[in-house]
Amino acid sequence: MRTIQTPDAPPHTGPVPQAVEAGGWIFVSALFGADPQGHAIPEDARGEAEQLFANLTAILAAADADLSHVVRVGIVMRNLQALSAGARVTACWKLAPEVSGYEDPYSIMELFYGKLLLMDYAGATLRRKAAADTFALMAERLRGVERVERIAVPDRPALRLFEVHRPGRGPLLVAWIQGDPVSGEEQPPQSFTWDWPAARARAVDALGQPRPCTLQGGQLSLSLSVTPLFVDAAEPGRAEFRGGASEHAAGRA
């Protein structure tokens, strides 16, 4: 277990750390919107909420983590686990502000979800955030899904493995190693092999980056981390979803 402490966020008055990291997870203790230097609390709710998130960001940074990566990886994890548990439809709350410059500091929903937008305004222009790319990638891979099956691998308790059944679209496998979605990337990748029914395979992670995979004798070989990996049977020459990046594809040897 590692104790997380930073001068960029206010300390607790008692013997309580700001956060601890254990078993691949970061546990942040009670947060409050006080200034880290003078410990003053802003007079209005908006200022206190903004200071609270600044404190949370500082604590996560001290643990080599940040909010954006957590959101993008969580989009895939939460949806796959919900679908495999029997959910038929999932929805994204708070896609974007309806108008430029909108703020409602007294709304609880704004406090909870305002940091999780897929789109936001830059001046008068509505722009996609990085999380939107992950959401679009997942939606494209899951298009036509009939069911999602979670597969337990007894000797790999940290492995999260899902088979996605999409009639007419070929096999899709989604896999990751359970752990902290940011600091877990510092751990060595874990090798993984699985029976693969198609003649080709390509791999791309939840951040849209192509990842290497090999296919030999019907066995698919991958390197897994805490970032979810999508593996499907791409046709030769098919462009990767996010464009501009060349795909890593493997053919049956």
C-alpha positions as CSV (number, residue, x, y, z in Angstrom):
1,M,0.0,0.0,0.0
2,R,1.3,3.5,-0.9
3,T,0.2,6.7,0.9
4,I,-0.5,9.6,-1.4
5,Q,0.2,13.1,-0.1
6,T,0.7,16.4,-1.9
7,P,1.0,20.1,-0.8
8,D,-1.2,21.1,-3.8
9,A,-4.3,19.9,-1.9
10,P,-5.3,20.6,1.7
11,P,-4.4,18.0,4.3
12,H,-6.8,16.5,6.8
13,T,-6.6,17.7,10.4
14,G,-6.3,14.1,11.8
15,P,-3.9,11.3,10.9
16,V,-5.7,10.6,7.6
17,P,-3.8,10.6,4.2
18,Q,-5.3,12.4,1.2
19,A,-5.3,9.1,-0.6
20,V,-3.8,5.6,-0.6
21,E,-3.0,3.3,-3.5
22,A,-3.5,-0.4,-3.0
23,G,-4.1,-3.4,-5.2
24,G,-4.0,-1.2,-8.3
25,W,-6.7,1.2,-7.0
26,I,-6.5,4.8,-5.8
27,F,-8.8,5.5,-2.8
28,V,-9.2,9.3,-2.2
29,S,-10.4,10.2,1.3
30,A,-13.1,12.9,2.0
31,L,-12.7,15.9,-0.2
32,F,-13.5,19.5,0.6
33,G,-13.2,22.8,-1.3
34,A,-10.5,24.5,0.8
35,D,-7.5,26.3,-0.6
36,P,-4.4,24.2,-0.1
37,Q,-2.3,27.1,1.3
38,G,-4.5,29.2,3.5
39,H,-7.2,26.5,4.0
40,A,-9.9,29.1,3.2
41,I,-13.2,27.9,1.8
42,P,-14.7,30.1,-1.0
43,E,-17.8,32.0,-0.1
44,D,-20.0,30.6,-2.9
45,A,-20.9,27.1,-4.0
46,R,-19.4,27.6,-7.4
47,G,-16.0,28.5,-6.0
48,E,-16.0,25.7,-3.5
49,A,-16.9,23.1,-6.2
50,E,-14.1,24.4,-8.5
51,Q,-11.6,24.2,-5.7
52,L,-12.8,20.7,-4.8
53,F,-12.1,19.4,-8.3
54,A,-8.7,21.3,-8.3
55,N,-7.8,19.4,-5.1
56,L,-9.0,16.1,-6.6
57,T,-6.9,16.7,-9.7
58,A,-3.8,17.5,-7.6
59,I,-4.2,14.4,-5.5
60,L,-4.6,12.2,-8.7
61,A,-1.6,13.9,-10.2
62,A,0.5,13.0,-7.1
63,A,-0.6,9.4,-7.8
64,D,0.4,9.6,-11.5
65,A,-3.2,9.7,-12.5
66,D,-5.7,12.2,-14.0
67,L,-9.4,12.5,-14.7
68,S,-9.4,12.3,-18.5
69,H,-7.8,8.8,-18.8
70,V,-10.1,7.5,-16.1
71,V,-13.2,8.7,-17.9
72,R,-12.1,7.3,-21.3
73,V,-11.2,3.8,-20.0
74,G,-14.3,3.8,-17.7
75,I,-16.6,4.4,-20.7
76,V,-15.6,1.0,-22.1
77,M,-15.5,-0.9,-18.8
78,R,-18.9,0.3,-17.5
79,N,-20.7,-0.4,-20.8
80,L,-19.2,-3.9,-21.4
81,Q,-20.0,-4.9,-17.8
82,A,-23.5,-3.6,-18.0
83,L,-24.3,-5.3,-21.3
84,S,-22.8,-8.6,-20.1
85,A,-25.1,-8.4,-17.0
86,G,-28.2,-8.2,-19.2
87,A,-28.6,-4.5,-19.9
88,R,-30.1,-3.9,-23.3
89,V,-29.5,-0.2,-23.6
90,T,-27.0,2.2,-22.1
91,A,-27.1,6.0,-22.4
92,C,-24.6,8.8,-22.0
93,W,-25.8,11.5,-19.6
94,K,-24.8,15.1,-20.3
95,L,-23.4,14.8,-23.9
96,A,-22.6,18.5,-24.0
97,P,-23.8,21.9,-22.8
98,E,-26.8,23.2,-24.8
99,V,-25.4,26.6,-25.3
100,S,-21.9,28.2,-25.2
101,G,-20.8,29.5,-21.8
102,Y,-23.5,27.7,-19.8
103,E,-22.8,27.0,-16.1
104,D,-25.0,26.1,-13.2
105,P,-22.8,25.9,-10.1
106,Y,-25.8,25.1,-7.9
107,S,-26.9,22.0,-9.8
108,I,-26.0,18.6,-8.2
109,M,-26.1,17.0,-11.7
110,E,-23.7,19.6,-13.0
111,L,-21.3,18.9,-10.1
112,F,-21.5,15.1,-10.6
113,Y,-21.4,15.0,-14.4
114,G,-20.0,18.3,-15.6
115,K,-16.5,16.9,-15.8
116,L,-17.6,14.0,-17.9
117,L,-18.7,15.8,-21.1
118,L,-18.1,14.2,-24.5
119,M,-18.3,17.6,-26.2
120,D,-17.8,21.2,-25.0
121,Y,-17.6,24.7,-26.5
122,A,-14.4,26.6,-27.4
123,G,-15.8,30.0,-27.7
124,A,-18.9,29.6,-29.9
125,T,-17.7,26.4,-31.5
126,L,-18.8,23.0,-30.3
127,R,-15.9,20.6,-30.2
128,R,-15.4,16.9,-29.4
129,K,-13.4,15.9,-26.3
130,A,-11.1,13.0,-26.3
131,A,-13.8,11.0,-24.4
132,A,-16.0,11.3,-27.5
133,D,-13.5,9.5,-29.6
134,T,-13.5,6.6,-27.2
135,F,-17.3,6.6,-27.1
136,A,-17.5,6.6,-30.9
137,L,-15.0,3.9,-31.2
138,M,-16.9,1.7,-28.7
139,A,-20.2,2.4,-30.5
140,E,-18.7,1.4,-33.9
141,R,-17.3,-1.8,-32.5
142,L,-20.5,-2.7,-30.8
143,R,-22.8,-1.8,-33.7
144,G,-25.3,-4.6,-34.3
145,V,-24.5,-6.3,-30.9
146,E,-26.9,-9.1,-30.0
147,R,-25.4,-10.1,-26.7
148,V,-22.2,-9.7,-24.6
149,E,-20.8,-12.6,-22.7
150,R,-18.3,-12.3,-19.9
151,I,-15.9,-15.2,-19.7
152,A,-14.3,-16.1,-16.4
153,V,-10.7,-17.4,-16.6
154,P,-10.1,-19.2,-13.2
155,D,-6.3,-18.8,-13.2
156,R,-6.5,-15.1,-14.2
157,P,-8.7,-13.4,-11.6
158,A,-7.6,-9.9,-12.7
159,L,-8.5,-10.6,-16.4
160,R,-11.7,-9.1,-17.7
161,L,-12.7,-10.9,-20.9
162,F,-15.8,-10.3,-23.0
163,E,-17.1,-12.0,-26.2
164,V,-19.3,-9.7,-28.2
165,H,-21.8,-11.4,-30.5
166,R,-22.6,-9.3,-33.6
167,P,-24.5,-11.3,-36.3
168,G,-22.9,-10.8,-39.7
169,R,-19.9,-8.8,-38.4
170,G,-17.5,-11.5,-37.2
171,P,-15.9,-12.1,-33.8
172,L,-15.1,-9.3,-31.3
173,L,-13.2,-9.8,-28.1
174,V,-12.7,-7.1,-25.5
175,A,-10.1,-7.6,-22.8
176,W,-8.2,-5.8,-20.1
177,I,-6.4,-6.3,-16.8
178,Q,-8.4,-5.0,-13.8
179,G,-6.4,-2.3,-11.9
180,D,-5.9,1.4,-11.7
181,P,-6.6,2.8,-15.2
182,V,-3.6,5.2,-15.1
183,S,-0.9,4.1,-12.8
184,G,-1.6,0.5,-13.9
185,E,-0.1,1.3,-17.3
186,E,3.3,1.4,-15.5
187,Q,3.1,-2.3,-14.8
188,P,4.5,-4.8,-17.3
189,P,1.9,-5.9,-19.8
190,Q,0.6,-9.4,-19.4
191,S,0.6,-11.9,-22.3
192,F,-2.6,-13.6,-23.2
193,T,-3.6,-16.2,-25.8
194,W,-7.1,-17.2,-26.9
195,D,-8.7,-19.4,-29.5
196,W,-9.6,-17.3,-32.5
197,P,-12.1,-18.4,-35.2
198,A,-11.2,-16.0,-38.0
199,A,-8.3,-15.9,-40.5
200,R,-7.3,-12.4,-39.5
201,A,-7.2,-10.2,-36.4
202,R,-6.6,-6.6,-35.5
203,A,-6.3,-4.9,-32.1
204,V,-7.0,-1.3,-31.1
205,D,-7.2,0.0,-27.5
206,A,-9.9,2.2,-25.9
207,L,-7.8,5.3,-26.6
208,G,-7.9,4.5,-30.4
209,Q,-4.3,3.3,-30.6
210,P,-3.5,0.3,-32.7
211,R,-1.9,-2.6,-30.7
212,P,0.2,-5.6,-31.9
213,C,-1.4,-9.0,-32.1
214,T,-0.3,-12.3,-33.6
215,L,-2.3,-15.2,-34.9
216,Q,-0.8,-18.6,-35.4
217,G,-2.5,-22.0,-35.6
218,G,-5.8,-20.5,-34.5
219,Q,-4.3,-19.0,-31.4
220,L,-4.5,-15.2,-30.8
221,S,-1.6,-13.7,-28.8
222,L,-1.9,-10.3,-27.1
223,S,-0.3,-8.1,-24.5
224,L,-2.9,-6.8,-22.0
225,S,-2.9,-3.8,-19.6
226,V,-5.5,-1.9,-17.7
227,T,-6.6,-0.1,-20.9
228,P,-9.4,-2.2,-22.7
229,L,-8.4,-3.8,-26.0
230,F,-10.8,-4.4,-28.9
231,V,-9.9,-7.3,-31.2
232,D,-11.9,-8.1,-34.3
233,A,-11.4,-9.7,-37.7
234,A,-10.5,-6.8,-40.0
235,E,-10.4,-7.3,-43.7
236,P,-7.1,-6.6,-45.5
237,G,-6.7,-2.9,-46.4
238,R,-9.6,-1.7,-44.2
239,A,-8.8,1.6,-42.6
240,E,-8.6,1.9,-38.8
241,F,-11.7,3.6,-37.3
242,R,-10.0,6.8,-36.1
243,G,-8.3,7.4,-39.3
244,G,-4.7,8.4,-39.9
245,A,-3.3,5.5,-37.9
246,S,-2.2,2.3,-39.6
247,E,-3.7,-0.8,-38.1
248,H,-1.8,-3.7,-36.5
249,A,-3.3,-6.7,-38.1
250,A,-2.3,-10.4,-38.1
251,G,-3.1,-13.2,-40.5
252,R,-3.4,-16.9,-39.8
253,A,0.0,-18.5,-40.2
